[in-house]
Amino acid sequence: MKPLLPLLFTATQLLASSLDSYLWKNRILILHLSEGKVTQFNPSLLEKNQPALIDRDLILLDLSPNPIKSKLTIRPPSKDLLFLRKKYRLTPTSPPTFILIGKDGTKKAIQSPQLDLAKVFSLIDTMPMRRREMRAQ
């Protein structure tokens, strides 16, 4: 199991640099919860799965209109926030959307309206780069 410190270091790095600096280093899970709509998303799901998130080098990027209350999510600077919302076609009224971005920077999966972390982990674990990581551990 990897130490918890890299997740905190990574969060600080993300705020200080562009997302491009994460190519080949981290996977990103974009979280976008709709404004004013009731969602069944529970931030404690993230905390319960923190070791699995860290093990998979997963960064949680919050693009929601109202920030998610979780110590594990990262809120990008406003210019990056606007750019990413536009890139992934996320508006304040979009349904809750969760987008997995691979270490290669490409979109790997979209879930809506609920996040199923077990499916996200399962998909990541089938990726060739992740299989190499697991063999190396």
Short mmCIF file of the C-alpha atoms (twelve columns), coordinates in Angstrom:
data_MODEL
# 
_entry.id   MODEL 
# 
loop_
_atom_site.group_PDB 
_atom_site.id 
_atom_site.type_symbol 
_atom_site.label_atom_id 
_atom_site.label_alt_id 
_atom_site.label_comp_id 
_atom_site.label_asym_id 
_atom_site.label_seq_id 
_atom_site.Cartn_x 
_atom_site.Cartn_y 
_atom_site.Cartn_z 
_atom_site.pdbx_PDB_model_num 
ATOM 1   C CA . MET A 1   0.000   0.000  0.000   1 
ATOM 2   C CA . LYS A 2   1.265   3.453  -0.874  1 
ATOM 3   C CA . PRO A 3   1.597   6.105  1.838   1 
ATOM 4   C CA . LEU A 4   -1.121  8.759  2.127   1 
ATOM 5   C CA . LEU A 5   1.285   11.655 1.649   1 
ATOM 6   C CA . PRO A 6   1.476   11.471 -2.188  1 
ATOM 7   C CA . LEU A 7   -2.240  12.271 -2.488  1 
ATOM 8   C CA . LEU A 8   -1.783  15.497 -0.520  1 
ATOM 9   C CA . PHE A 9   1.347   16.415 -2.476  1 
ATOM 10  C CA . THR A 10  -0.457  15.708 -5.736  1 
ATOM 11  C CA . ALA A 11  -3.376  17.927 -4.709  1 
ATOM 12  C CA . THR A 12  -0.996  20.816 -4.090  1 
ATOM 13  C CA . GLN A 13  0.736   20.216 -7.421  1 
ATOM 14  C CA . LEU A 14  -2.557  20.253 -9.320  1 
ATOM 15  C CA . LEU A 15  -3.484  23.648 -7.972  1 
ATOM 16  C CA . ALA A 16  -0.097  25.032 -8.959  1 
ATOM 17  C CA . SER A 17  0.174   23.664 -12.492 1 
ATOM 18  C CA . SER A 18  -1.782  22.606 -15.544 1 
ATOM 19  C CA . LEU A 19  -3.417  19.199 -15.815 1 
ATOM 20  C CA . ASP A 20  -0.914  18.282 -18.510 1 
ATOM 21  C CA . SER A 21  1.717   17.808 -15.825 1 
ATOM 22  C CA . TYR A 22  -0.219  14.727 -14.683 1 
ATOM 23  C CA . LEU A 23  0.116   12.862 -17.954 1 
ATOM 24  C CA . TRP A 24  1.562   9.410  -17.319 1 
ATOM 25  C CA . LYS A 25  1.566   10.019 -13.535 1 
ATOM 26  C CA . ASN A 26  -2.051  10.104 -12.380 1 
ATOM 27  C CA . ARG A 27  -5.521  9.051  -13.381 1 
ATOM 28  C CA . ILE A 28  -8.200  11.684 -12.869 1 
ATOM 29  C CA . LEU A 29  -11.800 11.190 -11.847 1 
ATOM 30  C CA . ILE A 30  -13.833 14.287 -12.657 1 
ATOM 31  C CA . LEU A 31  -16.771 14.802 -10.316 1 
ATOM 32  C CA . HIS A 32  -19.586 17.094 -11.433 1 
ATOM 33  C CA . LEU A 33  -22.707 17.333 -9.296  1 
ATOM 34  C CA . SER A 34  -25.637 19.356 -10.607 1 
ATOM 35  C CA . GLU A 35  -26.595 22.670 -9.117  1 
ATOM 36  C CA . GLY A 36  -29.804 22.567 -7.113  1 
ATOM 37  C CA . LYS A 37  -30.630 18.947 -7.935  1 
ATOM 38  C CA . VAL A 38  -30.849 16.235 -5.322  1 
ATOM 39  C CA . THR A 39  -28.182 13.618 -5.849  1 
ATOM 40  C CA . GLN A 40  -27.445 10.425 -4.015  1 
ATOM 41  C CA . PHE A 41  -23.702 11.098 -4.068  1 
ATOM 42  C CA . ASN A 42  -22.175 10.735 -0.629  1 
ATOM 43  C CA . PRO A 43  -18.672 12.201 -0.142  1 
ATOM 44  C CA . SER A 44  -17.987 9.629  2.603   1 
ATOM 45  C CA . LEU A 45  -17.786 7.085  -0.242  1 
ATOM 46  C CA . LEU A 46  -14.515 8.745  -1.236  1 
ATOM 47  C CA . GLU A 47  -13.053 8.648  2.271   1 
ATOM 48  C CA . LYS A 48  -13.996 4.976  2.699   1 
ATOM 49  C CA . ASN A 49  -12.167 4.157  -0.527  1 
ATOM 50  C CA . GLN A 50  -9.122  6.388  0.026   1 
ATOM 51  C CA . PRO A 51  -6.586  3.509  0.068   1 
ATOM 52  C CA . ALA A 52  -7.920  2.189  -3.264  1 
ATOM 53  C CA . LEU A 53  -7.859  5.695  -4.758  1 
ATOM 54  C CA . ILE A 54  -4.247  6.181  -3.704  1 
ATOM 55  C CA . ASP A 55  -3.231  2.723  -4.905  1 
ATOM 56  C CA . ARG A 56  -4.568  3.563  -8.369  1 
ATOM 57  C CA . ASP A 57  -2.932  7.016  -8.475  1 
ATOM 58  C CA . LEU A 58  -6.399  8.553  -8.763  1 
ATOM 59  C CA . ILE A 59  -6.946  12.294 -8.340  1 
ATOM 60  C CA . LEU A 60  -10.499 13.509 -7.689  1 
ATOM 61  C CA . LEU A 61  -11.184 16.727 -9.555  1 
ATOM 62  C CA . ASP A 62  -14.327 18.591 -8.480  1 
ATOM 63  C CA . LEU A 63  -15.944 20.612 -11.276 1 
ATOM 64  C CA . SER A 64  -19.331 20.939 -9.540  1 
ATOM 65  C CA . PRO A 65  -21.050 24.349 -9.392  1 
ATOM 66  C CA . ASN A 66  -21.021 24.010 -5.586  1 
ATOM 67  C CA . PRO A 67  -17.848 22.380 -4.230  1 
ATOM 68  C CA . ILE A 68  -18.123 18.868 -2.816  1 
ATOM 69  C CA . LYS A 69  -17.363 18.721 0.884   1 
ATOM 70  C CA . SER A 70  -14.493 16.247 0.922   1 
ATOM 71  C CA . LYS A 71  -10.851 16.559 1.912   1 
ATOM 72  C CA . LEU A 72  -9.959  14.274 -1.018  1 
ATOM 73  C CA . THR A 73  -11.328 16.387 -3.845  1 
ATOM 74  C CA . ILE A 74  -9.372  19.069 -5.641  1 
ATOM 75  C CA . ARG A 75  -10.933 22.261 -6.897  1 
ATOM 76  C CA . PRO A 76  -8.968  23.627 -9.868  1 
ATOM 77  C CA . PRO A 77  -8.308  27.356 -10.312 1 
ATOM 78  C CA . SER A 78  -11.214 29.176 -11.982 1 
ATOM 79  C CA . LYS A 79  -9.581  29.400 -15.440 1 
ATOM 80  C CA . ASP A 80  -8.956  25.631 -15.447 1 
ATOM 81  C CA . LEU A 81  -12.408 24.989 -13.997 1 
ATOM 82  C CA . LEU A 82  -14.104 26.884 -16.841 1 
ATOM 83  C CA . PHE A 83  -11.888 25.266 -19.481 1 
ATOM 84  C CA . LEU A 84  -12.565 21.733 -18.197 1 
ATOM 85  C CA . ARG A 85  -16.312 22.285 -17.878 1 
ATOM 86  C CA . LYS A 86  -16.392 23.477 -21.475 1 
ATOM 87  C CA . LYS A 87  -14.160 20.641 -22.697 1 
ATOM 88  C CA . TYR A 88  -16.394 17.982 -21.115 1 
ATOM 89  C CA . ARG A 89  -19.661 19.865 -21.820 1 
ATOM 90  C CA . LEU A 90  -20.652 20.217 -18.166 1 
ATOM 91  C CA . THR A 91  -23.134 22.933 -17.253 1 
ATOM 92  C CA . PRO A 92  -24.700 23.811 -13.889 1 
ATOM 93  C CA . THR A 93  -27.813 21.909 -14.969 1 
ATOM 94  C CA . SER A 94  -26.035 18.850 -16.382 1 
ATOM 95  C CA . PRO A 95  -26.950 15.626 -14.600 1 
ATOM 96  C CA . PRO A 96  -24.400 14.374 -12.062 1 
ATOM 97  C CA . THR A 97  -21.495 13.185 -14.200 1 
ATOM 98  C CA . PHE A 98  -18.310 11.282 -13.357 1 
ATOM 99  C CA . ILE A 99  -15.558 11.052 -15.972 1 
ATOM 100 C CA . LEU A 100 -12.491 8.832  -15.728 1 
ATOM 101 C CA . ILE A 101 -9.375  10.183 -17.463 1 
ATOM 102 C CA . GLY A 102 -6.482  7.772  -17.928 1 
ATOM 103 C CA . LYS A 103 -2.811  8.466  -17.343 1 
ATOM 104 C CA . ASP A 104 -2.532  9.018  -21.091 1 
ATOM 105 C CA . GLY A 105 -4.965  11.956 -20.797 1 
ATOM 106 C CA . THR A 106 -7.837  10.321 -22.691 1 
ATOM 107 C CA . LYS A 107 -11.386 9.837  -21.498 1 
ATOM 108 C CA . LYS A 108 -11.867 6.215  -20.426 1 
ATOM 109 C CA . ALA A 109 -15.413 6.138  -19.032 1 
ATOM 110 C CA . ILE A 110 -18.401 8.262  -18.072 1 
ATOM 111 C CA . GLN A 111 -20.918 7.434  -15.371 1 
ATOM 112 C CA . SER A 112 -24.174 9.274  -14.814 1 
ATOM 113 C CA . PRO A 113 -26.184 9.947  -12.696 1 
ATOM 114 C CA . GLN A 114 -24.423 7.919  -9.961  1 
ATOM 115 C CA . LEU A 115 -20.814 7.052  -9.244  1 
ATOM 116 C CA . ASP A 116 -20.008 3.355  -8.953  1 
ATOM 117 C CA . LEU A 117 -16.440 3.267  -7.646  1 
ATOM 118 C CA . ALA A 118 -16.308 -0.534 -7.853  1 
ATOM 119 C CA . LYS A 119 -16.834 -0.276 -11.624 1 
ATOM 120 C CA . VAL A 120 -14.248 2.506  -11.890 1 
ATOM 121 C CA . PHE A 121 -11.694 0.414  -9.985  1 
ATOM 122 C CA . SER A 122 -12.517 -2.662 -12.051 1 
ATOM 123 C CA . LEU A 123 -12.035 -0.749 -15.303 1 
ATOM 124 C CA . ILE A 124 -8.743  0.750  -14.123 1 
ATOM 125 C CA . ASP A 125 -7.527  -2.687 -13.071 1 
ATOM 126 C CA . THR A 126 -8.039  -4.013 -16.612 1 
ATOM 127 C CA . MET A 127 -5.855  -1.298 -18.162 1 
ATOM 128 C CA . PRO A 128 -2.406  -2.432 -19.347 1 
ATOM 129 C CA . MET A 129 -0.557  0.280  -17.427 1 
ATOM 130 C CA . ARG A 130 -2.377  -0.617 -14.206 1 
ATOM 131 C CA . ARG A 131 -1.594  -4.336 -14.715 1 
ATOM 132 C CA . ARG A 132 2.094   -3.432 -14.982 1 
ATOM 133 C CA . GLU A 133 1.792   -1.364 -11.792 1 
ATOM 134 C CA . MET A 134 0.191   -4.281 -9.939  1 
ATOM 135 C CA . ARG A 135 2.897   -6.712 -11.107 1 
ATOM 136 C CA . ALA A 136 5.599   -4.278 -9.963  1 
ATOM 137 C CA . GLN A 137 4.134   -3.967 -6.453  1 
# 
